């Protein structure tokens, strides 16, 4: 008797569901928290709009570059697969190791902490004082547990939550921007002059401001982790990556133009929650409540999207023989990588109970950016490989990937050169290096016979070009 086939992941996500994942993963808390810090470094409307445009351009360069690679390698795992195919199994494993050990857990912790803070504020609690300061950790852990359950039940449920929250967060941000332009501009006349004050644009402050802007644009690559569950991936993945990134760039620029319609540059600099300040200035306390609810929905959606996408990396590693095979288990009923999802959620809960938002956010950025740069740089190697014929080609090659690699290196160097961040950054990079002996141990324990058959999307072995 023939044994029943192992459950596989289903290709169930269409174009607009994928666009929603991209938009939902980028728009989290960054656009609500970053403008004050950016403005503090670049006073003046022109440099402010320029740095947000530059951040969007660099993110778009990354999206265009990965869109080409994704059109060829569309198995579950995304960046992990690209690194493996271009640079080998060790760099791919180190990415998965960093994802498991620090990146995703820190990301879940930072996002869920922001969610918990705003949720408690919406109910009138001051999260800076006890007992609410302690409740933040437990509410954040509960949010991780809830979204873990939603994504175990099925990719369609996780996708539905993403779709609903994306509409709410994008619509909420658009409403704030339109309200500011419609009401604030006639009242205040706008604060666009002087447009380019003398001395407002110099290289060092611009680079520091760009770091904050790039953080606000992070998340565009997360869709690639779900490549094995995307319909017509050769067409859908490139289109979704580019459309989603462009939509976010448009709303970010509109939001900053709208903020300047209501508040002068000096006041934006002193407003950590500038969207809340703008809404309060226009319609009073109801505006503050509206923004708080928008941020709660935004962060919950991003939290759900993280648990929808990132566990697929661990699934792909297990399917590749580099993690315990049980991690690659697919639920017989829900057709989701349920063990990988639960593992991701559990590590996230541990992190959120132990760390603050600032600690978690710094860990996430420092650990992730070297792998982003390496994944985009895979284009240099793949384009020289015989038989490489992508359905989509990144325009303006090699300028497009080079711009992105340089921007991510700026982020990493900022952490290494800053005296306060140097030791934590080196410690994080040290954890990544510690994955090298783990990789060799995993290679030794692999069963003979080569790579296992992939169930990451289509149930067939991968074919290398």
ZAMARGU-4260 file (C-alpha; in steps of 0.2 Angstrom, whole numbers, plus 5000, padded with zeros to 4 digits):
<rodrens>
0) 5000/5000/5000 | 5006/5017/4995 | 5009/5029/5010 | 4999/5045/5010 | 5008/5060/5004
5) 5014/5072/5017 | 5004/5088/5018 | 5011/5103/5008 | 5009/5121/5008 | 4995/5128/4996
10) 4997/5142/4983 | 4982/5152/4989 | 4988/5170/4989 | 4984/5182/4974 | 4991/5198/4969
15) 4981/5210/4980 | 4983/5198/4995 | 5002/5199/4992 | 5002/5218/4990 | 4993/5219/5007
20) 5007/5209/5015 | 5020/5221/5008 | 5010/5237/5014 | 5005/5229/5030 | 5023/5224/5035
25) 5031/5241/5030 | 5018/5252/5039 | 5019/5248/5057 | 5025/5261/5070 | 5039/5269/5061
30) 5029/5283/5052 | 5021/5287/5068 | 5037/5288/5079 | 5051/5293/5066 | 5046/5310/5060
35) 5051/5319/5076 | 5069/5311/5076 | 5071/5314/5057 | 5066/5333/5059 | 5078/5335/5074
40) 5092/5331/5062 | 5086/5340/5046 | 5076/5356/5050 | 5068/5363/5035 | 5054/5356/5023
45) 5066/5352/5008 | 5078/5341/5017 | 5064/5333/5026 | 5055/5328/5011 | 5071/5324/5002
50) 5077/5311/5015 | 5060/5302/5015 | 5061/5302/4996 | 5078/5294/4997 | 5073/5281/5010
55) 5058/5276/4999 | 5070/5276/4984 | 5082/5264/4993 | 5068/5253/4998 | 5061/5252/4980
60) 5079/5248/4974 | 5079/5233/4986 | 5061/5228/4981 | 5066/5229/4962 | 5081/5218/4965
65) 5073/5205/4975 | 5058/5205/4963 | 5070/5199/4950 | 5077/5185/4961 | 5060/5180/4967
70) 5054/5178/4949 | 5066/5163/4947 | 5067/5156/4965 | 5049/5156/4972 | 5050/5142/4985
75) 5045/5146/5003 | 5059/5154/5013 | 5062/5169/5002 | 5078/5178/5007 | 5085/5161/5014
80) 5083/5153/4997 | 5091/5167/4988 | 5106/5167/5000 | 5107/5148/4998 | 5106/5148/4979
85) 5118/5163/4976 | 5131/5161/4991 | 5129/5144/4997 | 5122/5135/5012 | 5132/5143/5026
90) 5126/5161/5023 | 5108/5154/5021 | 5110/5145/5037 | 5117/5160/5046 | 5102/5170/5041
95) 5090/5157/5047 | 5100/5155/5063 | 5099/5174/5066 | 5081/5174/5062 | 5078/5161/5075
100) 5090/5167/5088 | 5087/5186/5088 | 5079/5194/5073 | 5061/5188/5073 | 5059/5187/5091
105) 5066/5205/5093 | 5054/5211/5079 | 5039/5202/5087 | 5044/5210/5104 | 5046/5228/5098
110) 5030/5227/5088 | 5019/5220/5101 | 5026/5232/5114 | 5021/5246/5104 | 5004/5238/5102
115) 5002/5235/5120 | 5007/5253/5125 | 4995/5261/5114 | 4981/5249/5118 | 4983/5253/5137
120) 4984/5272/5133 | 4967/5270/5124 | 4960/5264/5140 | 4967/5278/5150 | 4982/5270/5158
125) 4999/5278/5159 | 5012/5265/5153 | 5026/5275/5161 | 5021/5271/5179 | 5016/5255/5188
130) 5006/5244/5187 | 5003/5248/5168 | 5022/5248/5165 | 5022/5230/5169 | 5005/5226/5161
135) 5013/5231/5144 | 5024/5215/5144 | 5009/5204/5147 | 4997/5212/5135 | 5011/5211/5122
140) 5014/5193/5125 | 4995/5190/5124 | 4995/5198/5107 | 5009/5187/5101 | 4999/5172/5107
145) 4983/5177/5098 | 4991/5180/5081 | 5001/5164/5083 | 4984/5155/5084 | 4976/5164/5070
150) 4991/5159/5058 | 4991/5141/5064 | 4972/5140/5059 | 4976/5144/5041 | 4986/5156/5029
155) 4969/5162/5023 | 4964/5168/5041 | 4981/5176/5043 | 4979/5185/5026 | 4961/5191/5030
160) 4968/5199/5046 | 4982/5207/5036 | 4969/5213/5023 | 4958/5221/5036 | 4971/5229/5046
165) 4980/5236/5030 | 4964/5245/5025 | 4962/5252/5042 | 4980/5258/5044 | 4982/5264/5027
170) 4965/5272/5027 | 4968/5280/5045 | 4985/5287/5039 | 4977/5294/5023 | 4962/5301/5033
175) 4975/5311/5045 | 4984/5317/5030 | 4968/5323/5021 | 4961/5331/5037 | 4977/5340/5039
180) 4978/5347/5022 | 4959/5351/5021 | 4958/5359/5039 | 4975/5364/5044 | 4981/5372/5028
185) 4968/5385/5027 | 4970/5388/5046 | 4989/5389/5047 | 4993/5393/5029 | 5006/5379/5030
190) 5024/5379/5036 | 5034/5377/5020 | 5045/5392/5021 | 5059/5394/5022 | 5059/5379/5011
195) 5078/5376/5012 | 5085/5386/5026 | 5104/5389/5025 | 5114/5375/5033 | 5099/5363/5034
200) 5107/5350/5023 | 5124/5342/5026 | 5130/5325/5024 | 5132/5318/5041 | 5115/5324/5048
205) 5107/5318/5032 | 5115/5300/5034 | 5109/5299/5052 | 5091/5304/5047 | 5091/5292/5033
210) 5094/5278/5046 | 5078/5282/5055 | 5069/5283/5038 | 5075/5266/5032 | 5069/5259/5048
215) 5051/5266/5044 | 5052/5257/5027 | 5058/5240/5033 | 5046/5225/5030 | 5045/5226/5011
220) 5055/5209/5009 | 5044/5199/5021 | 5032/5193/5007 | 5047/5183/4999 | 5046/5171/5014
225) 5029/5166/5008 | 5034/5163/4990 | 5028/5145/4991 | 5010/5150/4994 | 5009/5163/4981
230) 4999/5160/4965 | 5008/5163/4948 | 5024/5168/4958 | 5034/5172/4943 | 5022/5187/4939
235) 5014/5190/4956 | 5029/5192/4967 | 5038/5206/4957 | 5022/5215/4954 | 5017/5214/4973
240) 5034/5220/4979 | 5035/5235/4968 | 5016/5240/4970 | 5017/5238/4988 | 5033/5248/4991
245) 5027/5262/4979 | 5010/5264/4989 | 5019/5266/5005 | 5031/5279/4998 | 5016/5289/4992
250) 5007/5289/5009 | 5023/5293/5018 | 5027/5308/5008 | 5009/5314/5009 | 5009/5312/5028
255) 5025/5322/5030 | 5018/5336/5018 | 5002/5336/5029 | 5011/5337/5045 | 5020/5353/5039
260) 5003/5360/5034 | 4998/5360/5053 | 5014/5361/5063 | 5030/5371/5060 | 5047/5361/5059
265) 5052/5366/5077 | 5036/5359/5084 | 5037/5343/5074 | 5054/5340/5082 | 5046/5341/5099
270) 5032/5329/5095 | 5037/5311/5097 | 5019/5306/5091 | 5017/5319/5078 | 5001/5311/5070
275) 4993/5312/5087 | 4998/5330/5089 | 4991/5335/5072 | 4975/5327/5075 | 4973/5335/5092
280) 4977/5352/5085 | 4963/5349/5072 | 4949/5341/5081 | 4954/5339/5100 | 4954/5324/5111
285) 4944/5313/5098 | 4959/5315/5086 | 4970/5308/5099 | 4959/5293/5102 | 4958/5291/5083
290) 4976/5291/5081 | 4979/5279/5096 | 4966/5266/5088 | 4975/5268/5071 | 4992/5264/5079
295) 4984/5249/5088 | 4977/5242/5072 | 4993/5246/5063 | 5005/5237/5075 | 4993/5222/5077
300) 4992/5220/5058 | 5011/5220/5057 | 5012/5208/5071 | 5000/5196/5062 | 5010/5199/5046
305) 5026/5194/5055 | 5019/5178/5061 | 5012/5175/5044 | 5028/5177/5035 | 5044/5174/5045
310) 5040/5156/5051 | 5042/5150/5033 | 5060/5153/5035 | 5062/5140/5048 | 5050/5128/5038
315) 5062/5130/5023 | 5077/5126/5034 | 5069/5111/5041 | 5064/5105/5024 | 5082/5108/5019
320) 5089/5097/5033 | 5096/5112/5043 | 5084/5111/5057 | 5075/5097/5066 | 5063/5089/5053
325) 5048/5092/5065 | 5050/5110/5063 | 5045/5108/5045 | 5029/5099/5049 | 5013/5104/5040
330) 4996/5104/5048 | 4986/5090/5040 | 4970/5101/5041 | 4975/5119/5040 | 4990/5116/5028
335) 5001/5128/5038 | 5019/5126/5045 | 5011/5125/5062 | 5027/5120/5072 | 5037/5134/5064
340) 5024/5146/5068 | 5022/5141/5087 | 5041/5141/5088 | 5042/5159/5082 | 5028/5164/5093
345) 5035/5156/5109 | 5053/5164/5107 | 5044/5181/5104 | 5035/5179/5120 | 5051/5176/5129
350) 5059/5191/5122 | 5045/5203/5125 | 5044/5198/5143 | 5063/5202/5145 | 5066/5218/5134
355) 5061/5235/5131 | 5055/5242/5114 | 5072/5252/5111 | 5082/5236/5115 | 5072/5225/5104
360) 5071/5237/5089 | 5090/5240/5090 | 5093/5221/5090 | 5082/5218/5075 | 5089/5231/5064
365) 5108/5227/5067 | 5105/5208/5065 | 5095/5209/5049 | 5103/5222/5038 | 5119/5212/5033
370) 5108/5198/5026 | 5097/5211/5017 | 5112/5218/5008 | 5119/5200/5004 | 5102/5195/4997
375) 5101/5210/4985 | 5120/5208/4981 | 5115/5190/4975 | 5110/5198/4958 | 5129/5201/4955
380) 5132/5183/4956 | 5116/5176/4948 | 5117/5186/4932 | 5134/5178/4928 | 5127/5161/4930
385) 5124/5151/4914 | 5105/5148/4911 | 5099/5162/4923 | 5084/5169/4913 | 5072/5178/4925
390) 5055/5183/4919 | 5057/5200/4928 | 5074/5210/4927 | 5078/5224/4939 | 5080/5240/4929
395) 5095/5251/4929 | 5106/5236/4934 | 5119/5237/4943 | 5114/5255/4949 | 5098/5248/4958
400) 5106/5235/4969 | 5121/5245/4972 | 5111/5259/4980 | 5102/5247/4991 | 5118/5239/4997
405) 5126/5255/5001 | 5111/5261/5011 | 5110/5246/5022 | 5129/5247/5025 | 5126/5265/5031
410) 5114/5257/5044 | 5126/5245/5050 | 5141/5257/5051 | 5130/5269/5061 | 5128/5256/5074
415) 5147/5251/5074 | 5153/5269/5074 | 5141/5276/5088 | 5150/5274/5105 | 5134/5269/5114
420) 5128/5256/5101 | 5145/5249/5097 | 5146/5235/5110 | 5128/5229/5108 | 5131/5229/5089
425) 5146/5218/5091 | 5138/5207/5103 | 5124/5204/5090 | 5136/5201/5076 | 5145/5189/5088
430) 5129/5179/5090 | 5127/5177/5071 | 5145/5171/5070 | 5142/5158/5083 | 5130/5150/5071
435) 5145/5143/5061 | 5149/5128/5072 | 5130/5125/5073 | 5129/5124/5054 | 5143/5112/5053
440) 5135/5101/5067 | 5118/5102/5057 | 5127/5096/5041 | 5135/5082/5050 | 5118/5075/5056
445) 5110/5076/5040 | 5105/5060/5033 | 5115/5054/5018 | 5107/5056/5001 | 5108/5075/4998
450) 5094/5088/5000 | 5077/5081/5005 | 5062/5084/4993 | 5055/5101/4995 | 5037/5103/5001
455) 5039/5122/5000 | 5025/5126/4988 | 5023/5114/4975 | 5029/5097/4982 | 5043/5095/4969
460) 5062/5096/4970 | 5069/5113/4966 | 5078/5115/4950 | 5093/5126/4949 | 5096/5136/4934
</rodrens>
